[in-house]
Amino acid sequence: GAVVSQHPSRVICKSGTSVKIECRSLDFQATTMFWYRQFPKQSLMLMATSNEGSKATYEQGVEKDKFLINHASLTLSTLTVTSAHPEDSSFYICSARSEALLETQYFGPGTRLLVL
Amino acid sequence: AQSVTQLDSHVSVSEGTPVLLRCNYSSSYSPSLFWYVQHPNKGLQLLLKYTSAATLVKGINGFEAEFKKSETSFHLTKPSAHMSDAAEYFCVVSDPGTYKYIFGTGTRLKVLA
């Protein structure tokens, strides 16, 4: 149980375009979803926390207008990287938790974004 | 404030020998602690978690960890390393109010044949 999927697994786009990444909880209802960014050989950096039906809470230094997060249902959250630039190239990982799972987060497989 | 410190950025062991990955935590509360494993270009997989029940926690793939309050430690061990254990390991503490995770910097485990 507690499976989280992400789509796409890999995306290449041109500079200036927008990219949407989906995060789905497949077998549970996710009260909260988290979006992380991971640079090569580094730990995960929390970008934002998303609760179903409310606005996402962004971490300090993360541009909310650049990284749009939507959590429209209890099983789906999306991250849209708007007007992507090469410096946005990274590995993006989502996680999800529910009230039943308490504090445990289950992670998606990640999305590799390359902006040319 | 809560934090975790992973004392070794890299650990190398020979196949079949014990694994020890060290983690110390700092917390004002009774902490919830986790170990996750990440294989290259993959998401994180939960190995085990401590949430104030038994201090010796058994996880998947033969891993276990012992919560020692007196030493503020939560070290991860495995009696016999396998080649497939080569990966990055993260020690994590959860913030009780926001459920946010505070990650350690990670330990890269290398298993030598």
Chai-1 contact restraints between the chains, C-beta under 6 A:
chainA,res_idxA,chainB,res_idxB,connection_type,confidence,min_distance_angstrom,max_distance_angstrom,comment,restraint_id
A,S43,B,F103,contact,1.0,0.0,6.0,A-B,restraint_1
A,S43,B,T105,contact,1.0,0.0,6.0,A-B,restraint_2
A,S43,B,G106,contact,1.0,0.0,6.0,A-B,restraint_3
A,L44,B,F103,contact,1.0,0.0,6.0,A-B,restraint_4
A,I93,B,G43,contact,1.0,0.0,6.0,A-B,restraint_5
A,R97,B,Y99,contact,1.0,0.0,6.0,A-B,restraint_6
A,E103,B,S32,contact,1.0,0.0,6.0,A-B,restraint_7
A,E103,B,S94,contact,1.0,0.0,6.0,A-B,restraint_8
A,E103,B,Y99,contact,1.0,0.0,6.0,A-B,restraint_9
A,F107,B,G43,contact,1.0,0.0,6.0,A-B,restraint_10
A,F107,B,L44,contact,1.0,0.0,6.0,A-B,restraint_11
A,G108,B,G43,contact,1.0,0.0,6.0,A-B,restraint_12
A,P109,B,K42,contact,1.0,0.0,6.0,A-B,restraint_13
A,P109,B,G43,contact,1.0,0.0,6.0,A-B,restraint_14
A,G110,B,G43,contact,1.0,0.0,6.0,A-B,restraint_15
